[in-house]
């Protein structure tokens, strides 16, 4: 699908034998297949949505984070998300400090459909000796249309306040 058109030239000899008489005839065909324009496949009337859910639980080992990303695809072509990676940062004032990351896999949102990919990771309490102002959770991925070797780096983030009892 990276080409604008696919051109096939076919050359062959067709032959027939009737009552011991053989005759061959050269055959030539040119086939030109026009590839669809991406604008015809991608909906300009509806948004491709990325939805991020984060579920945070305090456990004996640390803060367990269950993350789900949903890709809602209204288009006439599938969308592929490769190397979905969850990264967590602590935010103190203007400073972001990396804590942890984990690859949660790949997903393909079918034509006019959805896909959900989920994963979890635990932040040890030692990385949060003092509660940060915020936790920043980012899910990043390389997105593409299957069969096309151009990817678009995409990320979605959420801030989580851990100060429940301020």
C-alpha positions in Angstrom: 0.0 0.0 0.0 3.0 2.3 -0.1 2.7 2.6 -3.9 0.2 4.7 -5.8 -0.5 1.9 -8.3 0.5 -1.7 -9.0 1.4 -2.4 -12.7 1.5 -6.0 -13.9 2.6 -7.0 -17.4 1.7 -10.5 -18.5 3.3 -12.1 -21.5 2.5 -15.7 -22.5 2.0 -18.0 -25.4 -1.4 -19.7 -25.8 -1.5 -22.8 -27.9 -3.9 -25.3 -29.3 -3.5 -28.6 -31.1 -6.4 -29.8 -33.3 -6.2 -32.9 -35.5 -2.4 -32.8 -35.3 -2.2 -29.2 -36.3 -0.5 -27.0 -33.6 -0.9 -23.3 -33.5 0.5 -20.8 -30.9 -0.6 -17.3 -30.4 1.3 -14.7 -28.3 -0.8 -13.1 -25.5 0.0 -9.9 -23.8 -2.0 -8.1 -21.0 -1.2 -5.0 -19.0 -2.9 -4.7 -15.6 -2.9 -1.4 -13.7 -4.3 -1.6 -10.2 -4.8 1.8 -8.5 -4.1 1.8 -4.8 -6.7 3.5 -2.6 -6.0 7.0 -1.3 -5.7 7.0 2.5 -8.2 9.9 2.6 -10.7 7.4 1.2 -10.0 5.0 4.1 -9.7 7.4 7.1 -12.9 9.0 8.4 -12.8 12.8 8.4 -16.1 12.9 10.2 -15.3 10.9 13.3 -12.4 10.9 15.7 -10.0 8.0 16.3 -10.2 7.9 20.1 -7.6 6.7 22.6 -9.1 6.0 26.0 -6.9 5.4 29.1 -8.0 3.9 32.4 -5.9 3.7 35.4 -6.8 1.7 38.6 -4.5 2.4 41.6 -4.4 0.2 44.7 -2.2 0.4 47.7 -0.8 -3.1 48.4 1.9 -4.5 50.7 4.5 -4.4 47.9 3.7 -0.9 46.7 1.1 0.9 44.5 -0.3 -1.5 42.0 -1.3 0.2 38.8 -3.6 -1.6 36.3 -3.7 0.3 33.0 -6.1 -0.3 30.1 -5.8 1.5 26.7 -8.7 1.3 24.3 -8.4 2.3 20.6 -11.7 3.3 19.1 -11.4 3.1 15.3 -14.2 4.6 13.1 -12.1 4.2 10.0 -12.4 1.8 7.0 -8.9 0.5 7.7 -7.4 -1.3 10.7 -5.1 0.5 13.1 -2.1 -1.3 14.6 -0.5 -0.3 17.9 2.9 -1.9 18.4 5.0 -1.8 21.6 2.4 -0.3 23.9 4.5 0.8 26.8 3.3 2.2 30.2 5.8 4.7 31.8 5.3 6.2 35.2 6.9 9.4 36.5 6.6 11.2 39.7 5.9 14.9 39.4 7.2 17.3 42.0 6.5 20.9 41.1 7.8 21.2 37.5 10.2 18.2 37.8 9.4 14.8 36.3 11.3 11.8 37.6 11.1 8.4 35.9 10.0 5.6 38.1 9.1 2.6 36.0 8.0 1.3 32.6 6.6 -1.9 31.2 5.6 -3.1 27.7 2.0 -4.4 27.7 2.0 -5.7 24.2 0.4 -4.9 20.8 -3.1 -4.5 19.5 -5.0 -4.1 16.3 -8.3 -2.1 16.2 -10.3 -3.7 13.4 -12.2 -1.6 10.8 -14.9 0.3 12.6 -14.1 -1.5 15.9 -12.3 -1.3 19.1 -9.4 -3.0 20.9 -8.3 -3.0 24.5 -4.9 -3.8 25.8 -4.2 -4.0 29.5 -1.2 -4.4 31.8 -0.1 -3.8 35.3 2.9 -2.8 37.2 3.7 -2.2 40.8 5.6 0.9 42.1 7.6 0.0 45.1 7.1 2.4 48.1 10.8 3.2 48.2 10.4 5.1 44.9 7.7 7.2 46.7 9.3 7.8 50.0 7.6 11.2 50.0 4.3 11.3 48.1 4.8 13.2 44.8 2.5 16.1 43.8 1.3 13.9 41.0 1.9 10.6 39.3 2.2 10.9 35.5 1.2 7.7 33.6 1.9 7.7 29.9 1.1 5.0 27.4 3.1 5.3 24.2 3.1 3.3 21.0 4.1 3.2 17.4 0.8 3.2 15.4 0.4 2.3 11.8 -2.0 0.8 9.2 -1.1 -2.9 8.7 0.8 -3.4 5.5 2.2 0.2 5.5 5.8 0.6 6.9 5.3 4.1 8.1 4.6 4.5 11.8 3.3 7.4 13.9 4.6 7.7 17.5 1.6 8.4 19.7 1.2 8.7 23.4 -1.6 9.5 25.9 -1.1 10.6 29.5 -3.0 11.0 32.7 -2.1 12.7 35.9 -3.1 11.0 39.2 -3.3 12.8 42.5 -2.4 10.4 45.3 -3.3 12.9 48.1 -6.7 11.5 48.7 -7.2 13.1 52.1 -5.9 16.6 51.7 
